[in-house]
Amino acid sequence: MNLTISWLRKHPFLLGTSSAFFVSFFVLYLFSITNFSDPDGTTVVLDPSTTKSSISSDTSIETIEELFSFFTKPSVSYDSVAEFLANESQEQLLAVVDRFVDLERDKNSIVFERLLVGELATRSPRDALATVWRFPQDSWNSLVSFVFGEWAVLDLEAAFDAAAKLNWSLRKLAVDAILAEREKLDESEILYKASTLNLSSFVSKRLAKTKALSLADHPKQAWASLINDGVNDRDQIDLLVQVAKDMYLEDGLGTLEEIYRAYSLDFSVMKELISAIAVQDPAKVSKIVLQTPVKSQEWLAAMVFGTWAEQDPEQALQATNSIRKSSIRRTSINSILTKWSESEPFAVLEQLDSLPDEFRQQAANNAIRNLAQIDIDIALEQLSLLPQKLGNVAETIEIALVEEWVKQDVIGAFEWIDNTTDKGSVKRSRMMQRLLRGYALVDPDKALQIALSESPDDGFWGNLEPFVIEALVRDDRLNRAAELLDKLPEESQLTGYVEVGQAMVLSNRSAEAIELASQLSDEKEVEYFRYLARTWVEFKPVELFNLLETYNSPPTRLAVAQEVLQLYEDGYAMLSKTQKDLLEKLIADNTN
């Protein structure tokens, strides 16, 4: 068998992705002579001399032993391999698979496995699919496509039946391969077969995408096709975004009107579409956005002006002067300053004097935060210069610096806070909250020691120890957090216990959460369970009612029952009639 046009028509799987089906067979033939696609998307380029001899070789293969001997040679004649496989029985092909899967893979393996699976698929697609799973996983995508391309021609219903049993990503490839044969198959028949296997919606989406792809040179028609078929699939939305960008090049601002007409009530899709257009021409797009209904203007304008800021922040900032509505102007400027600070924090700090007064502190905050991510010393230097530009420096700017500093050097951040703030001050307390959350992950004991040494600022923020416990809980270090609970002072004890107890309930450790209560006074035990009841009733209601039936403290059972019933009456908990009756009875019994 020679590697001819007719043979390629029968075996298009050698050429890689499903998009090959849409190209002329002659181009495919030329491509197949020199290239094969790896499963990971890279291209294996065959040596020209090797390829030439492979195609013109008269060498024939008579046995499986010769096949594998020939396969391991530097020069592989793929037409001879294909001819041998085509003349073998299905049993012999499966025997070849048994030997081939154990061989060490090289670039020839990729082509050989496609020849082998492709030939099997022409006899028994089901056996060919079973064979696919025996090859390395990085080959599955391409091989699945080959198998289902053949299967669609042999037995459409069986192909859909098999596709429905695959996971989502492989199902998509399988359906695409089936639909690649659509010129030979009736679309109504495809949809009918798919509907019998609950694949109707899935196949309809793939058909809509295929139809739009066929209209790639006519973006307006592709847009209309996608809109008419309904877009609610991630792949379709990505395609719609590309179509919108192409349509904008052809139709300009009329594209924005089309987008708004189709998606005025679907902000998530409209946002993606307009964002894609804005990259190409933010100045013009911003003008159109400001003509849309007010309810969508604010977030659309923020998005477009933020995109503009990535290209020319100063021009974008100047353009906001034409925005009449103050809230839209404010969100747009904030969006510009956020993007500008990310790319040019020094430029933002230099331009502080030219910014409107209400935005200077926030602009400085953004810039210092981004500088701190790059170099703390530079950020500190720029922070020291801010009083000359701003007068009073907002506390939030220093806090922003601390938040970034803690991620890099928690001890250095602590030393700076200790040297620049007064103990007991609100400013220090706010900074210490950020610091202790980071310090707890480095050295929990030291973090708790620091927290205990800090004086509450007039009781406004309270004690800082719970922030250490909270950090450990968030880091899923419940046992470590529980070890520190007995070191908490009286005033922050309940907060710490509740933090750990709630996390234990959510981690299926309710028995340990109940055990924690034994370390509390009777009064705090009742309050502890009141707080936990809110978590139990929402996430673990069965465990809650087990507690109510078995816990040996009547005051606690009464308090929990009252708390849950109140949550139910306020609309924060769902209870069955049986559960509600049980609570009411428990309350009545313990009240009397």
LINMOQUI-V692706 format. One record per run of one state. SS is the DSSP state (hx for helix, st for strand, lp for the rest). FROM is the first residue (numbers start at 1). LEN is the number of residues. If there is no record, write none. Layout:
# LINMOQUI-V692706
SS FROM LEN
SS FROM LEN
This chain:
# LINMOQUI-V692706
lp 1 4
hx 5 6
lp 11 1
hx 12 4
lp 16 2
hx 18 5
lp 23 2
hx 25 10
st 35 3
lp 38 5
st 43 3
lp 46 2
hx 48 9
lp 57 7
hx 64 8
lp 72 6
hx 78 10
lp 88 2
hx 90 11
lp 101 6
hx 107 17
lp 124 1
hx 125 8
lp 133 4
hx 137 18
lp 155 1
hx 156 8
lp 164 4
hx 168 12
lp 180 7
hx 187 9
lp 196 4
hx 200 14
lp 214 5
hx 219 11
lp 230 4
hx 234 18
lp 252 2
hx 254 10
lp 264 3
hx 267 14
lp 281 1
hx 282 8
lp 290 4
hx 294 29
lp 323 3
hx 326 18
lp 344 1
hx 345 6
lp 351 1
hx 352 3
lp 355 2
hx 357 18
lp 375 1
hx 376 15
lp 391 4
hx 395 14
lp 409 1
hx 410 11
lp 421 5
hx 426 17
lp 443 1
hx 444 10
lp 454 11
hx 465 10
lp 475 3
hx 478 10
lp 488 2
hx 490 17
lp 507 3
hx 510 10
lp 520 2
hx 522 18
lp 540 1
hx 541 10
lp 551 3
hx 554 16
lp 570 7
hx 577 15
lp 592 1
